[in-house]
Amino acid sequence: MDTDELLGLRNLGKTSAQWLHASGIHSLDQLRQLGPVEAYRAVRTRGFNASKALMFSIAGALQNVHWNELDPAYKHQLLEQLEGRTGSDTGED
């Protein structure tokens, strides 16, 4: 691998990219398939002391916006997914 695709994404620095690689996530496609919550869980499961800011950084990277510019309602939704199972499993309309 000549270039690190993850390092080219907005919000993701060297440490974040290393954590993602160590967690088995090596490409933007893999990151998209997992989504920000599962990617964050993978990093935490691997034993890295990542804060929830990493989850928001991943979400921002997937949308190509700075993580501080994410809609507060979307951040709240990510936190709910992290704490629960998935938003679609709640039975709410």
C-alpha positions in Angstrom: 0.0 0.0 0.0 1.7 3.2 -1.2 -0.6 5.7 0.3 -2.8 5.6 3.3 -6.4 6.3 2.1 -7.6 6.9 5.7 -5.0 9.6 6.3 -6.4 11.5 3.3 -9.8 11.8 4.9 -10.9 15.0 6.7 -10.6 14.8 10.6 -8.4 11.7 10.6 -4.8 12.1 11.7 -2.0 9.6 12.0 -3.1 8.2 15.3 -6.7 7.7 14.3 -5.6 6.1 11.0 -3.3 3.7 12.9 -6.1 2.8 15.3 -8.4 2.0 12.4 -5.8 0.0 10.7 -5.1 -2.0 13.8 -8.8 -2.6 14.1 -8.9 -4.1 10.5 -10.3 -1.0 8.8 -8.0 -0.1 5.9 -10.1 1.8 3.4 -12.9 4.4 2.9 -15.2 1.6 1.6 -14.7 -0.4 4.8 -15.3 2.7 6.9 -18.5 3.4 5.0 -19.7 -0.2 5.4 -19.2 -0.2 9.1 -20.3 3.4 9.8 -19.0 5.7 12.5 -20.5 3.8 15.5 -19.2 0.3 14.5 -15.8 1.7 13.5 -15.5 3.4 16.9 -16.6 0.2 18.7 -13.9 -1.7 16.7 -11.2 0.7 17.8 -12.4 0.6 21.5 -12.7 -3.2 21.4 -9.1 -3.4 20.2 -8.1 -1.7 23.5 -7.4 1.9 22.3 -8.5 4.7 24.6 -10.4 6.6 22.0 -12.9 9.3 23.0 -16.2 9.8 21.4 -14.7 12.6 19.4 -13.2 9.8 17.2 -16.7 8.6 16.4 -17.7 12.1 15.4 -14.4 12.5 13.5 -15.2 9.4 11.5 -18.8 10.6 10.9 -17.4 13.9 9.6 -14.8 12.2 7.5 -17.6 10.2 5.8 -19.5 13.4 5.1 -16.3 15.4 4.3 -17.1 18.1 6.9 -15.3 19.0 10.1 -16.7 17.0 13.0 -17.7 20.2 14.9 -20.0 21.0 11.9 -22.0 17.9 12.2 -25.7 18.5 13.0 -26.3 18.2 16.8 -29.3 15.9 16.1 -27.0 13.6 14.1 -24.4 13.5 16.9 -27.2 12.7 19.4 -28.4 9.9 17.1 -24.8 8.5 16.9 -24.6 8.5 20.7 -27.9 6.7 21.0 -26.7 4.1 18.6 -23.6 3.7 20.6 -25.4 3.3 23.9 -28.2 1.1 22.4 -28.3 -1.3 19.5 -29.6 0.6 16.5 -32.1 3.3 16.0 -34.1 1.1 13.7 -34.6 -1.6 16.3 -36.5 0.7 18.8 -39.8 0.3 17.1 -40.3 4.0 17.1 -41.8 5.7 14.0 
